Amino acid sequence: MANIPIYRQDAQHPQAQACAACEIRSSALFGVLDADGLDRIHLHIETLELASDSVVYDRGSSGAAVYTVRTGVVRCERVNSRGERRIMRLAGRGDLIGQEALLQRPYGHEAIVCMPTQLCRIPRALIDGLAEKSGALPRELMLRWQRALDASESWMSEVCTGPARLRVLRMLQRLQDHAQPDGTLWLPRREEMSAMLDMTVETASRLISQLRREGVLERLPVRLARVNASALHRALTSAAAGS
């Protein structure tokens, strides 16, 4: 594996400016680095602007980089042994995806952009070099890996079980965690809800229409929506009590 030298970069470098202005800098992977450490990495980090349904990486492809989500949402998908597509988890602002690359392993799932999304592509070799110089970085990587594992297990155990209505309500609750600053959130297509929640497309469509009539959900253009938080809470309480 080739080593990537870590040079100090001019503050006027475009990526240096992007990193300095990054609104998630303190919560992103390199938030554990001091200002001098951040100064050294900008040449090797690439900012990507991706449209909805863009593929960040495919399952089984060689892992050469990890990605931090700056804005938007990415879904991690996998096809099971029956040939059914399942969404394993969602990644939003500040989350790290593609951690398999750190072990020089192929990616274990497909990462697909849900809505216009900005990512930082971080080469594996850069992280290897930084980990040798920063004692805090390896621990931060382990914490983020555990966070991703917890999110995946929680999704499978909570969102994909129980009555269909409860599953849809829990999905909306999780999507709220990835809402944009204006309160809007990504609303999956019906077939995506089917893959996320292990239900038929017809059931997903019927329940979403029902929640719109109840005032829990407001559909917006371009696959966006807004959720009434208090109405969602009441609906969740009622559905959980009746399950």
N, C-alpha and C positions, 0 to 999 in steps of 0.2 A: 504494500500500500504506500503510495506516494505521500510524503509529508507536505503539508501546506504551510509555508512560513507565515508567521503572525507579525505583520508590520504595523507600526503606528501610522494612522492615516490622517491626512489633512482634514480639518474640521469642515472644509468646503466640499469634501467628497459627497456626491449625492446620497449614497447610502448612509454616510455618517450623519447627514442632516435628517434623513428619514428616521434613523435610530434615536437621535436626540429628541425628535419631536413625537416619538411613538407614545401614544396614550396608554399602552399596556406595558411599558418598559419595566415598571417595578414588579409586575406580576408575571412577566414572561420568563423564559428559561434563563436568559442572561441577566435577569434582575439581581442575581447574587454576585455579579461582577462589579468591581468598583469602576469609577470613571476612566481610570487608566486602562483597565482591562477592556472596557467597551471601545476605547479608542483604537485598539489593536485589531479588531475583527471585521470592520465594515467592508473591506474589499471582497470578502468571501461570502457575505450574506446577500441573497438576491430577493428583492421584493417582487411578488407575483400578484397580478390582478386577474382573477379568473371569473368567467361568467357562469351562470347557473348551468348545472349538469356537466361541467368540465370535470375530467378525471385527473386527480392529482397524481395518483399512481395506481397500478393494477396489482391484484393479488398475485404473488409469485414472481413479480419483477424484482430485479436486483436493488437492494436498498443502499443507496449512495448518500441519502440525505434525510434529515428530519425536518418537520415543518411546524412553525408556530402560527396559529390562527390569530391575525390581528383584528379583522372585522369579518362578519358573516358567520356562516355555519357550514361544516363539512360532515357528511354522514359516512360511517364506516360500515361496509356491507360485505357479506360473505354468502356463497351458495352452499346449502347444506347437502347431505348425502342423498336427499330425495330430489335434488335439483331445484329446490325452492330458495329464492333470494330472501335473506334476512338482514335487517339493519341491526348491527350490534350495539352501536352507541352514536351519539352526536358529539362533535367537538366545536366549541365556540371560542370567544375571545380569550386569549392567553393560554389555550390548551395546546399540547404538543401531540403530534401524530407522526407515525412512521418510526417508532422507537426500535423496531426490529433492525433498522439499519445500523444501530450502535453495536449490534452483535454480529454484523456482517451477514445477516440472514435476509432472505427474501421477505417482502412485505406479506403479512398474513391476512390481509383483507384488501378490498378495493375502497379507495377514498374518493368520494364524489362531492362536488360543490353543490350546496342546496340553493344558494342565492348569491348574488355578486359578492365575492369574498376576496380579501387581501391576506396573503400568506407571506411568511418569511421562510425562504429555503435555506437551510443551514447544512453545509456539507459535513459528513461524518468525520472526515479527517480534521476539520477545524475543531470539532468538539473533542476529539482525541487529544489534540495538542493543548487545548485549554484545560482539559481535565488534569494534565500533568502539572499545570502551573497553578491551578486554583483548587484548593481542598474542598471548597464549598460546592463546586459544580457537580461532582459525582453524586453527592447526597441529594442535590436538587433533582438530578435525573432519576434517581431511584424513587423519590417522592412523586414525581410526575408519572412515572411508570405505574406506581401503585394506584395513583388517582385514576388513571385510564382503566386499570383492571377493576377497581371498585365501581366505576361508572358502567362498565360493561356488565358486571354481575348484577348490579342494581337494576339496570334496564331489563335484563332477562327475568329477574325474579319479581319485579314490581309492575313493570309496564306490560309485560307479555302474559300475565296471569290474571285470573278473575273474570267476572262477567264482561261482555263486550263494551258496555257503556262505561264501566269503571276504567277499562283499559284506555279508551279514547280520552277520558277526563285526565287520567294520569299522564298521557302523552302531552296534552295541552299544558299541564303543569310543568313538565320537563322542558317543553319548547319555550315557556316563559323564562326559563333560566338563560336562554340564548336570545332574548328579545333585544332589539336595537334600542339606542338611546331614546328614540321617540315612542317607544312602547310597541312598535310593530314586530311581528315575528313571522318566521317562515311557516307556511302551511303546506304540508306534504300533499301530493296528488293522492287520489283515492287508492291507486294501486301501490303507492309507497306506504300509505297507512296499512294496507293489507300486509305488506312485507314487514312493517315495523311491529304490528300488533297481532299477527297470526290470526287474521279474520278475513272473511270474504270482502271483495270490493263493494258489493251491494250493502253489506252491513255497515261498513265504514261510511259510505255515502249517506245512508239513512240516518245514522247517528249524528253526523256533522250537520245535516239539514235540521235535525231536531234541536241541536244545541244552538243553532242560529235563531230558530224560532223562540227559544227560551231566553235569548239575550246573553248567553254565555260567550258567544263567538260572533265577531263581525268580520266578514270577508272583505278584503281590499284587493285592488288590482295586482297583477303580476305575482300571484301565489303568495301574497302576504295576508296577514290577519291581525286583529287586535282582540285581546281577551279581556272580559270584565272580571277582574280578579275576585271581587266579592261574590259574584254569581257563580264563578268556578268553584270557589271554596264551599258554597252551599250545596252545589251539585255533587261535589266530591264527598262531602259529609253524608248526604242522603244516600248516594250510591254505595258507599262503604258500609253504611248501617244495614242496607238491604241485601248485601252480598252474602 
